[in-house]
Each structure stands twice: as C-alpha cells, then as structure tokens.
C-alpha cells in the first residue's frame, strides 16, 4: 500500500522552476498551496510536508494517521515538538541546505549600508550624473568593511560561513555562541560586548525562549549610533516596535531585515515607516540552488523514514 502524503505550502518552495518529483514519486501525494484548515488538508495522510504551516497538538489530535512531519526548512518553531514526541510522530527538518544563500543575503544587506550602491544607481538613472558638474558626486556615505567589527549572534553553520566572508573583507569578528568553541579569527565574547562593540550585528540564532526579543530597547541602547543590525534569523528575536523606534530616533544607524515575527507582513507594520530600514520578504534561504538542495533532502528524509531509519528527527525520544 502506498504511503499517503500531503504537501502543504507548495508555493513557498517552487514557482514551477524546481520540481517536487523526488518527493511525489515516494507515495500517493496530494499538493496544496497555503490552506486555512491544515487538519482538513492532511486528513488521513500518513505524512505531511510543510514549510510554515502550523502543526499544533490539535492538528495531530485530528489527524490520527499522522506518523511523520517533514519540514521544508531548518527552523521548526511552527511544530508542537513536545506533542509530536508524546505521540511518537517523527519531525524531520533540513539543516544546512541554505547556508550559502543566507550568508550571501546577510552580506547583500551589509554592503547596501556600506556602499549605498543601490541609491547611487537610482540617482544616476534619475539623470543626476548627466547633470553633474563633476565626474564623481558624493551624495551618500561610502565606508569600507575592512577594519570594522562584525558581531555574530549564534555561531552555527550560517554564522561560521558569515565569519569566513567577513574575514575575506578584513573585518574584525566577534561572536556569541551557545556552545563554547574555538574558531580561527573569531573572538568569542558575551552578549553585552557583542552589542556594544559591533559595527554590524548579524543575528544567526534559532528562535528559542532565550533568544525571543534578544534585540530590544535595552540592548539597542547599548549599540553604537553608527551600528547596523542584520536579521536573517527569525523575526521574533527582535522586539519590532523597539527596533522601529531605535531607527526613527537615531539610536542605531540602520537595519537589514529578512524576517518578521508574523509573516506575511501586516499592513501598517512599524518597519514600513522606519528610517534606514532595508527589507526583503523572507527570501534569504530561497536561492534556486538552495531550493533544489532542500527538495532533495526533504525527499531523502522521507525515504529514510519509510525504510525505518529516520534522519534529522527533531522530535527524538530522549
């Protein structure tokens, strides 16, 4: 008997440019985009594959056949892990698939603030260079990354890759790590030092009770007035109202943000009117190459489970 598999959030991983065949050939598959009733969509399926759909205790209670939750992501804060453990449901995530993609986006944001190249591009196209008396007009500040301090909050796979890129730019690198470690060219510091000394502060930690709201009015007040915050981690690591206020009142100089606490963005969100805010819609992970890699690993996770050898199970029984 073929395994019944439901795929939710399909539109978040492919626009038709990458194929889901590696997954769909594993069983009897029903695909959905975003649904309002998750339990109804899963029905009597044995397995569900999701990106950001909420798999709550209530959903698991209603879906009696459910044995497996596969995630098109590394983060799994949208799944009730305690409930999955209690019910013996395997929850498999995908670590490490988007490392290069996220690190690249973090540096896209850092370089936006360092060079203002996109602002210069806009003024050139508006005719300002053609109307300029001089060969090079210096309308926006341009700074070098060499010699600046990059603080990395969370030193996992992505944090390490960002450190390597920063090193190539000649930056000084400081980091806060949950696990004590030694890494060439990186100075491990406490959170206080990270906030006070960083010129650029990159969040690369998971969202946990300890990291929720780690960036707030108190920690922002410790930062340099010239500092820039970069968040490609999770929106909930930042108290959004506090960051918007800090930008508007000049407490820090700028922020590059790819993630929000509630997504999609609510209309009238405080970031929309915040000064020096550079935003992307949770796409740091989503390069073509990363999405192909993601689908391959999601398929491999599921086929391993079907063979009775679950991989990447974040709901392991202790």
VENKALIN-V252857 format. One record per backbone hydrogen bond with DSSP energy under -0.5 kcal/mol. CO is the residue of the C=O (numbers start at 1). NH is the residue of the N-H. If there is no record, write none. Layout:
co & nh
CO & NH
CO & NH
This chain:
co & nh
3 & 5
3 & 28
4 & 46
4 & 47
5 & 30
6 & 8
6 & 49
7 & 32
9 & 12
10 & 13
10 & 14
20 & 23
20 & 24
21 & 25
23 & 26
24 & 27
27 & 29
28 & 5
30 & 7
32 & 10
33 & 9
36 & 38
37 & 41
38 & 42
39 & 43
42 & 45
46 & 67
46 & 68
47 & 6
48 & 70
49 & 8
50 & 72
53 & 55
54 & 56
55 & 80
56 & 60
57 & 61
58 & 62
59 & 63
62 & 64
63 & 66
67 & 90
68 & 48
69 & 92
70 & 50
71 & 73
73 & 94
76 & 79
78 & 55
79 & 81
80 & 84
81 & 85
82 & 86
83 & 87
84 & 88
84 & 89
85 & 88
90 & 69
90 & 92
91 & 93
91 & 314
91 & 315
92 & 71
94 & 97
96 & 99
98 & 102
99 & 103
100 & 104
101 & 105
102 & 106
103 & 107
104 & 108
105 & 109
106 & 110
107 & 111
108 & 112
109 & 113
110 & 114
111 & 115
111 & 116
112 & 116
114 & 143
116 & 120
117 & 121
118 & 122
119 & 123
120 & 124
121 & 125
122 & 126
123 & 128
124 & 127
127 & 131
129 & 132
137 & 139
145 & 148
148 & 150
148 & 172
149 & 151
149 & 199
149 & 200
150 & 174
151 & 153
151 & 202
152 & 154
152 & 176
153 & 204
156 & 160
157 & 161
158 & 162
159 & 163
160 & 164
161 & 165
162 & 166
163 & 167
164 & 168
165 & 169
166 & 171
167 & 170
170 & 147
172 & 150
172 & 174
173 & 187
174 & 152
175 & 189
176 & 154
178 & 180
183 & 186
185 & 173
186 & 188
187 & 175
190 & 194
191 & 195
192 & 196
193 & 197
194 & 198
198 & 224
199 & 228
200 & 151
200 & 202
201 & 203
201 & 230
202 & 153
202 & 204
203 & 232
206 & 208
208 & 212
211 & 214
214 & 216
215 & 239
216 & 220
217 & 221
218 & 222
219 & 222
219 & 223
220 & 223
224 & 227
227 & 253
227 & 254
228 & 201
229 & 256
230 & 203
230 & 232
231 & 258
231 & 259
234 & 237
235 & 238
236 & 213
237 & 215
238 & 240
239 & 243
240 & 244
241 & 245
242 & 246
243 & 247
244 & 248
245 & 249
246 & 251
246 & 252
247 & 250
254 & 229
255 & 257
255 & 278
256 & 231
257 & 280
258 & 282
260 & 235
266 & 269
269 & 272
270 & 273
271 & 274
274 & 277
276 & 255
276 & 278
277 & 279
278 & 257
280 & 282
283 & 286
287 & 291
288 & 292
289 & 293
290 & 294
291 & 295
292 & 296
293 & 297
294 & 298
295 & 299
296 & 300
297 & 301
298 & 302
299 & 303
300 & 304
301 & 305
302 & 306
303 & 307
304 & 309
305 & 308
312 & 93
312 & 314
313 & 316
